[in-house]
Amino acid sequence: MKRLCVYSGSNLGLRPEYKNMTKQLGNLFIKNNLELVYGGSSVGLMGEIASTILEHNGKVTGVIPVSLFPDKVINTKLTRLIEVSDMSERKKTMADLSDGFIAIPGGVGTFEELFEIFSWAQLGIHQKPIGILNIANYFDPFINLVNTIASEGFMKPSNKELLTISDNPESLINQMFHYTPPVLEYKWEKSKDSNSLK
């Protein structure tokens, strides 16, 4: 694992823990010689993790859609800035460049990215680790939702093992280094009252 993609917010959030632990995560990138791939912003938690890594001469790649964001929020100090045509290409480029993924607190865009990369793992599109840094229990509602999806029969329980969850950055990175893709149950099954697949 050489390069990790971090999904995060372009705002700092209200709790100081969000910023503090994001900086801790950035320092762990340096300690483990990991490169960062992220959305290219200079603000919010996105900016904090990038700045932390760059301050220690680490490598950071930003991926940003052309003309979608104001110039003032684009991080101009990156090791590499990749401009793409739209959000779909952005997410695919970030995924292709990365050996794993970490979600830290963020808004709707962060959850969209997390759900998509989780969905791709379920479909076998990739077998890369997906980490969730659960700062100040921020992701508890997401974790509860995933458990509900499985308990209500809309996802196989084994698919929950695709997610690596911790409230400690060092523990999360260590677990991701030792990640082994789970053996997933067959996704599609025949309906009990028909011969169709569901």
N, C-alpha and C positions, 0 to 999 in steps of 0.2 A: 504494500500500500504506500504509494508515493505522493498521491495528489487527492485531496478531499474537497468536495463541493459543500459549501455551507449555505443553507437557506435561512434567511434572517430578515428582520424588519428594517425598513428605512427610517424608522423612528426608534427612540431610545426606550420607550415605555416609561411607566411611572415609578417602578421600583429600582433602587440603586443596584440590586443584585443582578439585574439583567446586564448592565454594563460591566460590572465587576467580574462576573463569571465569563462573559464573552471575552474579556481581556485575558483571563486565565486560560481559556481555550486557545487563544492566539499564541500565548507563550508555550503551550504544549505543542503547537505546530512547529515552533522553532526547536524545542527540545527533541522532537521526534523526526526532525528534518522533513516535515511534510509541507507540500505546496498547497496554497489555497486557490480554489476556483469559486467565484461568487458573482453577484450581479453587477459589480462595477461601480457602486455608489460610494460617495465620500461621507454620507450622513447616516445617522441612526446606528443600530448595531452592526449593519453592514460595514459602515465606515470604521467602527471601533475595531473589529477583528482585522480588517485589512491594514489599518494604521499600526496596530500592535505588531503584526508580522513584518511589515515594511521597516519599522523602526529598528528591528533586529536583523535587517538585511535578508529577510526571508523572501520567497518568491510568491507573487500574487498575480493571478490572471483574472481580469474582469471581462464579463460578456454582457453587452448592452445593445439593445435595438437602436438603429439609426433614427434620430430625430424624435424618439418617444419621450425622452426625459430632458429637462433643462440642462444646459452645459454646466451650470454651477453645482449640480449634484454629482457629476461624473468625476470619479477619482482620476486625477491626471498624474499620479505618482506611481502607478502600477508597473510591475515588471512587463506585463503585456495587456493591452486592451484590444478585445476582439469585437468588432461591430457586426451585427447581424441584421436581417431584414425585419424580423418580427419576434414576438414572444415565443412562438412555437419553436422557431429556429434557435432562439436563445436557450431554451430548456434542453433541447436535444444536444446542442454544442456543449453545454455545461456537463451533461451526463456523459457524453463521449469522452470528454477530457479527464473525467474523474474516476478514481478507483473505489470511491465510496461517498456517502452523503451524510451530512449532519444537519438536522433542523434545530434551530434555537428560536426563542420567541420572536414572533413577527405577526403580520396581519394576514389578510385574505390571500395575498400572493404567496406567502410562505406556506400556508396550508394547502394551497392549490399545487404547489411544487412537491410538497411532501406526499400528498395523495397520489399524484401522478407517478412519482418514482416508486411508490409502494405498489400501485397497480401494475406497473411494468414488471416489477419483481414477481408478482403473482402469476403473470402471464409468461414468465420465463424469458423476458426480453433481456434481463440482466441478472447476475447473481452477486451483485456487489452489496456490501453491508450498508444498512440504513440506520443511522443513529439518531436518537432524540435526546437532547440535553434538556432535561425537565427542570429548568430553573424556576425556583419558587412555585413549584407545582403547576406551572403554566399549561403544560400539556395534559393535565389530568382529564379535562373534558374530551380531548382527542382519544386518549387511552380508553376511557369509558365507552366512547362511541365505537371504537374498534372491537372491544369486548362484546358490545351489544350486537354489532353486525354479525359476529361469529355465533353468539348464543341464539340469535333469531334465525339462523340457517342461511344467511346470505353470503357467508364466507366460511371456508373450512378452518377449524381451530388451529391447524398446523400453520396457517398463513401468518398468525400472530408472531411466530418465531422469526419472521423476516425482519422484525423491528428489534433493535437493540436500544434499551431505554435505561438511562441513569441520570441522577441529579448531581453527579460528580464528573467533571470533565476528564480527569485522569483515568478514572474507571471506565468511562465510555470509550476513550481512545484505545485503552488496553483491550477491551472486549472486541472492538472492531478489528484490531490487529489479529485477533485469534478467531475471527468469525468463520464459521463453516455453514454454507447454505443448507437450510433444513430440507428434508425430504417432504415434499408437499403432497397432500392428498389430491386425487383427481378432482379438478374444478367442476366439471359438468357431470350431472347425474340424471338418470331417467326419472321423470315424474312418476309418482306411485300410481296415478290413474290414467297414464297414457304411455305410449312408446317414444314420446318426444324427449329430447334432452332439455335440461334447464340449467 
